[in-house]
């Protein structure tokens, strides 16, 4: 049984670290730092060990321009994609290219690899107050993105609401004029309902990431399921072969994570992300 490589929850490898990634492919292993004890361990990278590579990114432009996908497929690797596309916001996501460019990237990935090999993540949903004291959210482009994604064949949208991690609070102390607003359960249910109805008209299903309590509240009322951003069952249907159908114990299973087992090869410390999103749980550069 081969492994699934997750590249990566901890940083944006397609945007910033594809040279490092391809060195690992050529060497036959990835050198990874544990996020728990910071010790180094090695993950096998050959096609004899790897069934599928799941890439996570908010900007696939370097991946596309470098034709890395074509190279990896020629080596015999299967590819799956988690593409996070939120409403355009220079305030929340200062390091990203314009939304129009990212939608063009999504269209390219759909054309080259098929929409069934892509999860669209609108994640996280944020509510915040600026120095004008006006409460805002990042949902303004959601319907437009959904419409364009549906036209490309995308049939899944994964979402969650922002969690206020300590590192986010620390980041906000350096970012004047913005404060994230806690959202009540009632408000979350209303937002999910609006999102679900908008997506339903387009033939896209809505799934939640690590939102167990919220999902329990809407069970039976909204057609929303728990997501698996590493979807080994779907990967086997797409590509054949055998991969583990065990749940990943290293993820937030109690919070509602549905991911199957994979090996995540990113590092918070060694590979900081340069997107510098204000709400991110990772360590931005």
Kinemage of the C-alpha trace (Angstrom):
@kinemage 1
@onewidth
@group {chain A} dominant
@subgroup {mainchain}
@vectorlist {calphas} color= white
{ca unk a 1} P 0.000 0.000 0.000
{ca unk a 2} L 1.484 3.337 -1.067
{ca unk a 3} L 1.410 6.674 0.752
{ca unk a 4} L -0.315 9.932 -0.061
{ca unk a 5} L 1.944 12.985 0.195
{ca unk a 6} L 0.393 16.207 1.515
{ca unk a 7} L 2.268 19.250 0.178
{ca unk a 8} L 1.374 20.981 2.452
{ca unk a 9} L -0.888 22.203 5.245
{ca unk a 10} L 2.039 24.049 6.865
{ca unk a 11} L 3.162 26.289 4.016
{ca unk a 12} L 2.507 26.976 0.329
{ca unk a 13} L 4.874 24.667 -1.544
{ca unk a 14} L 3.440 25.257 -5.067
{ca unk a 15} L 3.866 29.019 -4.662
{ca unk a 16} L 7.296 29.170 -3.003
{ca unk a 17} L 9.104 25.860 -2.642
{ca unk a 18} L 8.820 23.795 -5.817
{ca unk a 19} L 12.604 23.783 -6.325
{ca unk a 20} L 12.967 22.207 -2.875
{ca unk a 21} L 10.149 19.793 -3.658
{ca unk a 22} L 11.681 18.633 -6.936
{ca unk a 23} L 15.051 18.077 -5.212
{ca unk a 24} L 13.247 15.740 -2.856
{ca unk a 25} L 11.692 13.929 -5.811
{ca unk a 26} L 15.101 13.509 -7.447
{ca unk a 27} L 16.738 12.412 -4.175
{ca unk a 28} L 13.967 9.939 -3.449
{ca unk a 29} L 13.051 11.412 -0.037
{ca unk a 30} L 11.929 14.603 1.690
{ca unk a 31} L 13.651 15.936 4.791
{ca unk a 32} L 10.937 17.220 7.123
{ca unk a 33} L 10.943 18.927 10.521
{ca unk a 34} L 8.361 17.661 13.003
{ca unk a 35} L 6.078 20.512 14.145
{ca unk a 36} L 5.858 18.891 17.599
{ca unk a 37} L 9.452 18.205 18.660
{ca unk a 38} L 11.330 19.886 15.751
{ca unk a 39} L 13.290 16.719 15.035
{ca unk a 40} L 14.100 15.845 11.431
{ca unk a 41} L 12.596 12.784 9.784
{ca unk a 42} L 12.566 11.495 6.224
{ca unk a 43} L 9.592 10.740 3.985
{ca unk a 44} L 10.115 8.414 0.985
{ca unk a 45} L 9.383 10.206 -2.292
{ca unk a 46} L 9.785 7.622 -5.054
{ca unk a 47} L 6.880 6.328 -7.118
{ca unk a 48} L 7.465 2.952 -5.466
{ca unk a 49} L 6.310 4.553 -2.198
{ca unk a 50} L 3.996 7.401 -3.287
{ca unk a 51} L 0.537 6.869 -4.762
{ca unk a 52} L -0.633 10.505 -5.069
{ca unk a 53} L 0.669 13.977 -4.243
{ca unk a 54} L -1.929 16.392 -2.867
{ca unk a 55} L -0.848 20.002 -3.433
{ca unk a 56} L -2.294 22.838 -1.313
{ca unk a 57} L -1.962 26.430 -2.513
{ca unk a 58} L -3.466 29.883 -2.836
{ca unk a 59} L -1.333 30.685 -5.866
{ca unk a 60} L -0.493 27.946 -8.361
{ca unk a 61} L 1.144 30.325 -10.844
{ca unk a 62} L 4.774 29.239 -10.149
{ca unk a 63} L 3.667 25.589 -10.302
{ca unk a 64} L 1.978 26.164 -13.660
{ca unk a 65} L 4.730 28.293 -15.209
{ca unk a 66} L 7.408 25.790 -14.173
{ca unk a 67} L 5.398 22.906 -15.717
{ca unk a 68} L 6.044 20.912 -12.569
{ca unk a 69} L 2.809 18.984 -12.929
{ca unk a 70} L 3.813 17.728 -16.366
{ca unk a 71} L 7.198 16.652 -15.012
{ca unk a 72} L 5.695 14.812 -12.063
{ca unk a 73} L 3.140 13.015 -14.209
{ca unk a 74} L 5.934 11.957 -16.579
{ca unk a 75} L 7.722 10.418 -13.572
{ca unk a 76} L 4.541 8.479 -12.766
{ca unk a 77} L 3.029 10.498 -9.906
{ca unk a 78} L -0.714 11.130 -9.622
{ca unk a 79} L -1.767 14.648 -8.655
{ca unk a 80} L -4.641 16.089 -6.613
{ca unk a 81} L -5.170 19.762 -5.689
{ca unk a 82} L -6.592 21.803 -2.815
{ca unk a 83} L -6.970 25.352 -4.159
{ca unk a 84} L -7.989 28.054 -1.649
{ca unk a 85} L -9.713 30.927 -3.434
{ca unk a 86} L -11.343 33.561 -1.225
{ca unk a 87} L -12.768 36.975 -1.985
{ca unk a 88} L -10.136 39.461 -3.056
{ca unk a 89} L -8.789 41.374 -0.053
{ca unk a 90} L -5.440 43.116 0.071
{ca unk a 91} L -6.061 43.681 3.774
{ca unk a 92} L -6.600 40.017 4.704
{ca unk a 93} L -4.441 38.388 2.020
{ca unk a 94} L -1.750 40.931 1.100
{ca unk a 95} L 0.599 38.539 -0.696
{ca unk a 96} L -1.739 37.089 -3.313
{ca unk a 97} L -2.122 37.940 -7.007
{ca unk a 98} L -5.450 39.412 -8.173
{ca unk a 99} L -8.505 37.183 -7.981
{ca unk a 100} L -8.876 37.184 -11.767
{ca unk a 101} L -5.429 35.597 -12.118
{ca unk a 102} L -6.182 32.921 -9.535
{ca unk a 103} L -9.427 32.023 -11.300
{ca unk a 104} L -7.426 31.642 -14.511
{ca unk a 105} L -5.115 29.258 -12.622
{ca unk a 106} L -8.137 27.233 -11.512
{ca unk a 107} L -9.333 26.997 -15.090
{ca unk a 108} L -5.901 25.760 -16.198
{ca unk a 109} L -5.824 23.075 -13.489
{ca unk a 110} L -9.324 21.940 -14.432
{ca unk a 111} L -8.347 21.694 -18.095
{ca unk a 112} L -5.089 19.845 -17.416
{ca unk a 113} L -5.993 17.533 -14.542
{ca unk a 114} L -9.798 17.461 -14.495
{ca unk a 115} L -12.120 19.238 -12.019
{ca unk a 116} L -12.736 15.958 -10.191
{ca unk a 117} L -9.100 16.124 -8.982
{ca unk a 118} L -9.612 19.559 -7.391
{ca unk a 119} L -11.126 20.741 -4.107
{ca unk a 120} L -12.064 24.426 -4.075
{ca unk a 121} L -11.561 25.785 -0.564
{ca unk a 122} L -13.271 29.051 0.419
{ca unk a 123} L -11.517 29.127 3.736
{ca unk a 124} L -11.765 30.622 6.263
{ca unk a 125} L -14.845 32.822 6.496
{ca unk a 126} L -13.840 35.912 8.500
{ca unk a 127} L -15.689 38.735 10.218
{ca unk a 128} L -13.644 41.742 11.252
{ca unk a 129} L -13.807 45.383 12.282
{ca unk a 130} L -11.599 48.047 10.728
{ca unk a 131} L -10.587 51.403 12.191
{ca unk a 132} L -13.860 52.813 10.825
{ca unk a 133} L -15.599 50.462 13.323
{ca unk a 134} L -17.624 48.939 10.507
{ca unk a 135} L -18.024 45.150 10.745
{ca unk a 136} L -17.127 43.467 7.478
{ca unk a 137} L -16.700 39.947 6.136
{ca unk a 138} L -14.842 38.283 3.259
{ca unk a 139} L -17.892 36.862 1.484
{ca unk a 140} L -18.347 39.568 -1.134
{ca unk a 141} L -16.929 37.585 -4.081
{ca unk a 142} L -18.208 34.176 -2.993
{ca unk a 143} L -21.127 33.943 -5.432
{ca unk a 144} L -19.007 35.122 -8.361
{ca unk a 145} L -16.220 32.636 -7.592
{ca unk a 146} L -18.783 29.843 -7.199
{ca unk a 147} L -20.385 30.644 -10.545
{ca unk a 148} L -17.061 30.588 -12.381
{ca unk a 149} L -15.892 27.440 -10.570
{ca unk a 150} L -19.130 25.650 -11.462
{ca unk a 151} L -18.667 26.548 -15.124
{ca unk a 152} L -15.234 24.878 -14.942
{ca unk a 153} L -16.764 21.683 -13.552
{ca unk a 154} L -15.925 22.119 -9.852
{ca unk a 155} L -18.414 20.223 -7.695
{ca unk a 156} L -17.045 20.650 -4.137
{ca unk a 157} L -16.510 23.676 -1.923
{ca unk a 158} L -14.859 23.311 1.491
{ca unk a 159} L -15.187 26.021 4.108
{ca unk a 160} L -14.699 26.813 7.786
{ca unk a 161} L -14.848 29.809 10.091
{ca unk a 162} L -11.666 31.451 11.315
{ca unk a 163} L -10.165 30.210 14.593
{ca unk a 164} L -8.388 32.799 16.718
{ca unk a 165} L -5.015 31.160 17.345
{ca unk a 166} L -2.555 32.908 19.706
{ca unk a 167} L -0.182 33.627 16.825
{ca unk a 168} L -3.017 35.483 15.057
{ca unk a 169} L -3.569 37.696 18.104
{ca unk a 170} L 0.148 38.416 18.205
{ca unk a 171} L 0.101 39.258 14.500
{ca unk a 172} L -2.784 41.694 14.961
{ca unk a 173} L -0.849 43.661 17.559
{ca unk a 174} L 1.510 44.575 14.726
{ca unk a 175} L -1.356 45.287 12.300
{ca unk a 176} L -3.143 48.464 13.359
{ca unk a 177} L -6.716 49.134 12.383
{ca unk a 178} L -8.129 45.590 12.257
{ca unk a 179} L -9.677 43.230 14.747
{ca unk a 180} L -11.346 39.894 14.066
{ca unk a 181} L -14.880 39.498 15.443
{ca unk a 182} L -16.116 36.274 17.102
{ca unk a 183} L -19.128 34.798 15.303
{ca unk a 184} L -22.091 33.269 17.124
{ca unk a 185} L -23.373 29.812 16.293
{ca unk a 186} L -26.598 31.352 14.983
{ca unk a 187} L -24.668 33.596 12.612
{ca unk a 188} L -22.541 30.689 11.391
{ca unk a 189} L -25.684 28.678 10.658
{ca unk a 190} L -27.167 31.588 8.691
{ca unk a 191} L -23.976 32.025 6.669
{ca unk a 192} L -23.714 28.311 5.917
{ca unk a 193} L -27.333 28.287 4.807
{ca unk a 194} L -26.755 31.157 2.392
{ca unk a 195} L -23.611 29.553 1.017
{ca unk a 196} L -25.276 26.153 0.657
{ca unk a 197} L -28.273 27.563 -1.216
{ca unk a 198} L -26.066 29.573 -3.572
{ca unk a 199} L -23.914 26.525 -4.310
{ca unk a 200} L -26.866 24.168 -4.641
{ca unk a 201} L -28.212 26.128 -7.617
{ca unk a 202} L -24.819 25.608 -9.283
{ca unk a 203} L -24.491 21.896 -8.590
{ca unk a 204} L -21.712 22.345 -6.016
{ca unk a 205} L -21.837 20.585 -2.643
{ca unk a 206} L -20.719 22.410 0.510
{ca unk a 207} L -18.476 20.684 3.049
{ca unk a 208} L -17.034 21.943 6.317
{ca unk a 209} L -13.459 21.575 7.586
{ca unk a 210} L -13.038 20.994 11.342
{ca unk a 211} L -16.498 22.326 12.250
{ca unk a 212} L -17.971 19.356 14.149
{ca unk a 213} L -20.259 21.345 16.489
{ca unk a 214} L -21.546 23.499 13.661
{ca unk a 215} L -22.191 20.479 11.472
{ca unk a 216} L -24.145 18.833 14.296
{ca unk a 217} L -26.323 21.935 14.560
{ca unk a 218} L -27.305 21.924 10.878
{ca unk a 219} L -27.628 18.137 10.474
{ca unk a 220} L -30.912 17.328 8.755
{ca unk a 221} L -31.558 20.960 7.875
{ca unk a 222} L -28.778 21.692 5.372
{ca unk a 223} L -27.164 19.354 2.806
{ca unk a 224} L -23.673 19.851 4.229
{ca unk a 225} L -21.131 17.126 4.999
{ca unk a 226} L -17.772 16.842 6.752
{ca unk a 227} L -14.909 17.380 4.329
{ca unk a 228} L -11.850 15.272 3.678
{ca unk a 229} L -9.257 17.601 2.182
{ca unk a 230} L -7.040 14.519 1.824
{ca unk a 231} L -9.723 12.307 0.218
{ca unk a 232} L -8.100 8.890 -0.144
{ca unk a 233} L -11.390 7.236 -1.049
{ca unk a 234} L -11.865 9.626 -3.961
{ca unk a 235} L -8.205 9.304 -4.927
{ca unk a 236} L -8.600 5.552 -5.336
{ca unk a 237} L -11.724 6.028 -7.452
{ca unk a 238} L -9.853 8.499 -9.653
{ca unk a 239} L -6.558 6.698 -10.039
{ca unk a 240} L -7.008 3.107 -8.893
{ca unk a 241} L -4.476 1.384 -6.660
{ca unk a 242} L -4.615 1.171 -2.874
{ca unk a 243} L -4.066 3.798 -0.192
{ca unk a 244} L -4.974 3.862 3.477
{ca unk a 245} L -8.591 4.535 4.406
{ca unk a 246} L -7.647 5.158 8.026
{ca unk a 247} L -8.262 8.603 9.503
{ca unk a 248} L -5.227 10.811 10.071
{ca unk a 249} L -4.606 10.841 13.858
{ca unk a 250} L -2.269 13.817 13.495
{ca unk a 251} L -5.113 16.107 12.458
{ca unk a 252} L -8.011 17.666 14.373
{ca unk a 253} L -10.212 14.577 14.311
{ca unk a 254} L -12.231 15.581 17.405
{ca unk a 255} L -12.916 18.964 15.792
{ca unk a 256} L -14.347 17.261 12.713
{ca unk a 257} L -11.386 16.742 10.376
{ca unk a 258} L -12.247 13.988 7.894
{ca unk a 259} L -8.840 13.673 6.258
{ca unk a 260} L -7.433 10.236 5.554
{ca unk a 261} L -3.847 9.274 6.347
{ca unk a 262} L -1.090 11.107 4.495
{ca unk a 263} L 2.471 12.289 5.050
{ca unk a 264} L 2.704 16.077 5.288
{ca unk a 265} L 6.100 17.276 4.126
{ca unk a 266} L 5.941 20.997 4.875
{ca unk a 267} L 7.597 22.879 7.721
{ca unk a 268} L 6.326 25.967 9.537
{ca unk a 269} L 9.820 27.117 10.482
{ca unk a 270} L 12.007 26.029 7.580
{ca unk a 271} L 9.531 27.061 4.880
{ca unk a 272} L 7.631 30.153 6.023
{ca unk a 273} L 4.782 31.306 3.795
{ca unk a 274} L 5.118 34.687 2.095
{ca unk a 275} L 1.400 35.267 1.487
{ca unk a 276} L 1.208 36.793 5.000
{ca unk a 277} L -2.553 36.251 5.382
{ca unk a 278} L -3.687 37.842 8.659
{ca unk a 279} L -5.923 34.936 9.701
{ca unk a 280} L -3.419 32.128 9.010
{ca unk a 281} L -2.462 29.557 11.669
{ca unk a 282} L 0.948 29.039 10.005
{ca unk a 283} L 4.092 31.122 10.447
{ca unk a 284} L 4.216 33.737 7.702
{ca unk a 285} L 7.563 35.091 6.643
